[in-house]
Amino acid sequence: MSILVIGGDRLGNILSLLEEVGFKKVHHVTGRKNSATAIKIPCDVKMILVLTDFVNHNLAKKIKSQAKDQQVPICFCKRSCSAVSQVLQSQEISA
């Protein structure tokens, strides 16, 4: 199972949390202007996680539209382990 994380320069402990929960592959895009223009959702992604304090509204809107078109669940949260954990629990994905 793989996940696409958008936002944040580094994932830190969030990466460990995602691996603990069962995501074998984590695709990460920082969301900065140079990487944000050409974001494409990889075909093996089962979920998208957007770290809201590190992306702008236009990028969030664009990725939300792509996720809807490809029927991939998308979640939005702040960049903290507790926020990510709460989102994963709400999606019934837990360690």
C-alpha positions in Angstrom: 0.0 0.0 0.0 1.4 3.4 -0.9 0.5 7.0 0.1 1.2 10.4 -1.5 2.1 13.1 1.1 2.0 16.7 -0.1 3.6 19.5 1.9 6.4 19.9 4.3 10.1 19.9 3.5 10.7 16.9 5.7 8.3 14.3 7.1 10.4 13.4 10.2 8.5 11.1 12.5 5.4 11.2 10.2 7.3 8.8 7.9 7.7 6.3 10.7 4.1 6.6 11.7 2.9 5.9 8.1 5.2 2.9 7.8 3.9 1.6 11.2 0.3 1.8 9.9 1.2 -0.2 6.8 2.1 2.1 4.0 5.1 0.4 2.4 5.9 3.2 0.0 5.6 6.9 0.7 5.6 9.4 -2.2 6.5 12.9 -0.9 6.1 16.2 -2.7 7.2 19.3 -0.8 4.5 21.5 -2.4 7.0 24.3 -3.1 6.5 26.2 -6.3 9.0 24.3 -8.3 7.5 20.9 -7.4 3.9 21.9 -7.2 3.3 22.7 -10.8 3.5 19.2 -12.1 2.1 17.0 -9.4 0.6 13.8 -10.8 -0.9 11.1 -8.6 1.1 7.9 -9.0 -1.1 5.0 -10.1 -0.2 2.8 -7.0 -1.4 5.4 -4.4 -4.2 4.3 -2.2 -4.5 7.6 -0.2 -3.4 11.2 -0.4 -2.4 13.2 2.7 -2.1 17.0 2.4 -0.2 18.8 5.1 -2.3 22.0 5.1 0.2 24.3 6.8 2.7 23.8 3.9 0.6 24.2 0.8 -1.4 27.0 -0.8 -5.0 26.9 -1.7 -4.5 26.5 -5.4 -2.4 23.4 -5.0 -4.8 21.9 -2.5 -7.7 22.6 -5.0 -5.8 21.0 -7.9 -4.8 17.9 -6.0 -8.3 17.5 -4.6 -9.7 17.6 -8.1 -7.2 15.0 -9.3 -8.0 12.8 -6.4 -11.8 13.0 -7.1 -11.2 12.1 -10.8 -9.1 9.1 -9.8 -11.3 8.1 -6.9 -8.5 8.2 -4.4 -9.3 9.2 -0.8 -7.7 12.5 0.3 -7.2 13.8 3.8 -6.1 17.2 5.0 -4.3 17.8 8.3 -1.5 19.8 10.0 2.0 18.6 10.0 2.2 16.8 13.3 2.2 13.1 14.3 -0.9 13.5 16.4 -2.9 15.2 13.6 -1.8 12.6 11.1 -2.7 9.8 13.5 -6.2 11.3 14.0 -6.8 11.5 10.3 -5.6 7.9 9.8 -8.0 6.7 12.6 -10.9 8.6 11.0 -10.1 6.7 7.8 -10.0 3.4 9.8 -6.3 3.0 9.1 -4.4 2.2 12.3 -1.4 0.4 13.5 
